[in-house]
Amino acid sequence: MAWLREVLIVLGSALVLSLLLKTFVFQSFWIPSGSMENTLEVRDRILVSLWRPGPLDLRRGDIVVFKDPGGWLSPPPQVEPTGLAKGWSTFATFVGLLPQDAGQHLVKRVIGLPGDTVACNTADDAVMVNGVELVENYVKPGTSSCTYGWEVTVPEGRIWVLGDNRSNSADSRAHLGDPGGGMVPIDNVVGTAFVTAWPLEHWKTFGNPYPG
């Protein structure tokens, strides 16, 4: 009985720690599409810091996970688990043993912060922020940022996001005519990706491309 009690204490402590980390430090997400290639691949598992936004401010260049602002996603049909499988999946996701379903969220890169004017001209396919060309070494080669020209000013409490795979990303550009004009409320942002944790051959950390 003493041995069993110690095992239960260890397991309980591990679950509490996992829950605390998931609630206050980080969460894991699957990458559901190729919109962030080549930075992130389909089915990569990323860890997302919950401290930004929060105690820390969002920065231009951060990779963020955010809830659908409305109408960006059409949830694919899924076979829902039942019985014990459903109970285990719900519990394991709740405590952080399984990743959050990224099919309910989107993963993009922050390009425009509140107050920024972001523009793109089809002549040179360059993204401009406040009149200065953005150096974007993370963009997938051979893709286009400006299939048509656009210019927006980001309001307070919102961000403008683009995928790294610019020719295959339904990001802020694709929602210019929607309510909100393609802007993402900062309140919808879950956190900022800081590492690819799985598969191991894809392991890498993400620093901000625009330090300072």
matplotlib code that plots the C-alpha trace (Angstrom):
import matplotlib.pyplot as plt

x = [0.0, 2.9, 4.4, 1.0, 0.5, 3.9, 3.1, -0.2, 1.5, 4.1, 1.5, -0.8, 2.1, 3.1, -0.5, -0.8, 2.6, 1.5, -1.8, 0.0, 2.4, -0.4, -2.4, 0.3, 3.5, 2.9, 0.7, 1.3, -0.4, -0.3, 0.3, -2.8, -1.7, 1.2, 0.6, 3.7, 6.1, 9.1, 9.2, 6.6, 5.6, 2.2, 1.8, 4.7, 4.0, 5.0, 5.2, 3.6, 4.5, 1.5, 3.5, 3.3, 0.9, 0.4, 3.3, 5.3, 4.2, 3.8, 6.5, 6.6, 7.9, 6.5, 4.8, 1.4, -1.4, -4.8, -8.5, -10.5, -11.6, -14.8, -15.2, -11.5, -11.9, -14.4, -13.9, -13.2, -15.5, -14.0, -14.8, -15.4, -14.0, -16.5, -16.5, -13.2, -11.3, -13.2, -12.7, -8.9, -8.6, -10.4, -8.5, -5.1, -5.7, -6.9, -3.7, -1.4, -0.4, -1.9, -1.7, -4.6, -6.4, -4.9, -7.8, -9.7, -6.9, -4.6, -0.9, 0.6, 3.3, 2.7, 3.5, 1.6, 1.2, -1.3, -0.7, 1.3, 0.6, 1.2, 1.3, 2.3, 2.9, 2.6, 5.5, 8.2, 6.3, 7.7, 5.9, 6.3, 5.7, 5.4, 7.1, 10.1, 10.6, 10.5, 13.3, 11.6, 14.1, 11.5, 9.2, 9.0, 11.0, 9.0, 5.9, 4.2, 3.1, 1.3, -1.0, -2.8, -1.9, -3.1, -2.6, -4.0, -3.6, -3.8, -6.1, -5.5, -6.0, -5.5, -2.6, -2.1, -0.8, 0.6, 1.7, 5.3, 4.0, 2.6, 1.0, -0.8, -2.0, -5.5, -4.2, -5.2, -5.0, -7.8, -10.1, -9.8, -13.5, -14.6, -15.9, -12.7, -10.8, -8.5, -7.3, -6.9, -7.9, -5.0, -7.4, -7.7, -4.0, -3.3, 0.5, 3.8, 5.5, 9.1, 10.1, 9.1, 9.1, 8.1, 9.1, 12.6, 14.2, 12.2, 13.3, 14.3, 13.7, 12.2, 14.0, 12.4, 13.8, 13.7, 15.6, 15.4]
y = [0.0, 2.4, 1.7, 2.3, 5.5, 6.8, 5.9, 7.7, 10.8, 10.8, 10.5, 13.1, 15.5, 15.0, 15.6, 18.8, 20.0, 19.3, 21.1, 24.1, 24.3, 24.0, 26.7, 29.2, 28.4, 26.7, 24.5, 22.2, 22.4, 20.3, 22.2, 21.4, 22.9, 23.9, 27.7, 28.2, 26.2, 26.0, 27.2, 24.7, 21.4, 19.7, 17.6, 19.3, 19.7, 23.1, 24.4, 27.8, 30.2, 31.7, 34.6, 36.5, 38.2, 38.7, 39.6, 40.2, 42.1, 40.7, 41.6, 41.9, 38.5, 36.4, 33.1, 33.1, 30.6, 32.3, 31.4, 31.8, 35.5, 34.4, 32.7, 31.9, 28.2, 25.6, 22.8, 19.5, 16.6, 14.4, 11.1, 11.8, 9.3, 7.6, 5.8, 5.3, 6.8, 10.0, 10.2, 9.6, 12.1, 14.8, 14.2, 14.0, 17.2, 19.0, 18.2, 18.8, 15.2, 15.5, 18.6, 21.0, 20.4, 23.0, 22.5, 24.9, 27.5, 29.1, 29.6, 32.7, 35.3, 38.8, 41.4, 44.4, 45.6, 48.2, 51.5, 50.1, 50.8, 47.6, 47.6, 45.5, 46.6, 44.1, 45.8, 44.5, 42.0, 43.7, 44.0, 47.5, 48.5, 52.2, 52.9, 50.6, 47.3, 44.3, 41.8, 38.5, 35.6, 33.2, 33.4, 30.2, 30.8, 31.1, 32.4, 35.8, 38.2, 40.6, 38.7, 42.1, 45.3, 46.2, 48.8, 48.7, 50.5, 48.2, 49.5, 49.2, 45.8, 44.0, 42.5, 41.8, 38.3, 36.4, 32.9, 32.1, 30.1, 33.3, 31.6, 29.0, 30.9, 32.2, 34.9, 38.5, 39.3, 36.8, 38.5, 42.1, 42.3, 40.5, 42.3, 43.4, 43.7, 40.7, 42.0, 39.5, 40.6, 40.3, 38.8, 35.8, 35.1, 32.0, 32.4, 32.5, 29.5, 29.0, 25.4, 22.6, 19.6, 16.8, 15.0, 15.0, 15.6, 18.9, 20.1, 23.7, 26.9, 30.1, 33.4, 36.6, 37.7, 41.4, 41.6, 45.0]
z = [0.0, 0.7, -2.7, -4.4, -2.5, -3.6, -7.2, -7.0, -5.5, -8.3, -11.0, -9.4, -9.1, -12.7, -13.9, -11.8, -13.1, -16.7, -16.2, -14.6, -17.5, -20.1, -18.3, -17.6, -19.7, -23.0, -25.1, -28.0, -31.4, -34.7, -37.9, -40.1, -43.5, -45.6, -45.3, -43.2, -45.3, -45.4, -41.8, -40.6, -42.2, -42.2, -39.0, -37.2, -33.5, -32.1, -28.6, -28.0, -25.3, -23.5, -22.2, -25.5, -25.7, -22.0, -19.8, -23.0, -26.1, -29.6, -32.0, -35.8, -37.1, -34.3, -35.4, -33.6, -33.0, -32.9, -32.8, -36.0, -36.0, -37.8, -41.2, -41.8, -41.3, -42.4, -39.9, -41.8, -41.1, -38.3, -36.9, -33.2, -30.7, -28.5, -25.1, -23.4, -26.4, -26.2, -22.4, -22.8, -25.6, -23.7, -20.5, -22.2, -24.2, -21.0, -19.1, -22.0, -22.8, -26.3, -28.5, -28.9, -32.1, -34.5, -36.8, -34.6, -34.8, -37.4, -37.4, -39.2, -38.8, -37.4, -40.1, -38.9, -35.3, -34.0, -35.8, -38.6, -42.3, -44.3, -48.1, -51.0, -54.6, -57.5, -59.3, -57.0, -54.7, -51.7, -48.3, -46.9, -43.2, -42.5, -45.9, -45.2, -47.2, -44.9, -45.3, -45.3, -45.4, -44.0, -47.1, -49.2, -52.4, -55.5, -53.8, -54.2, -51.5, -53.9, -56.3, -56.1, -54.5, -51.0, -48.3, -44.8, -41.5, -38.4, -35.7, -32.0, -30.5, -33.9, -35.9, -39.6, -40.4, -43.4, -44.0, -45.0, -48.0, -49.6, -52.6, -50.5, -47.4, -46.7, -44.4, -43.8, -47.5, -48.3, -45.8, -46.8, -47.7, -44.5, -41.4, -39.6, -42.9, -42.4, -39.0, -36.1, -32.6, -30.3, -27.8, -30.2, -30.0, -27.9, -27.9, -29.9, -31.3, -30.0, -31.0, -33.3, -30.9, -33.2, -35.4, -34.1, -37.5, -37.7, -34.3, -34.3, -32.3, -33.6, -32.8, -33.9, -37.3, -36.3, -33.0, -31.3]

ax = plt.figure().add_subplot(projection="3d")
ax.plot(x, y, z, "-o")
ax.set_aspect("equal")
plt.show()
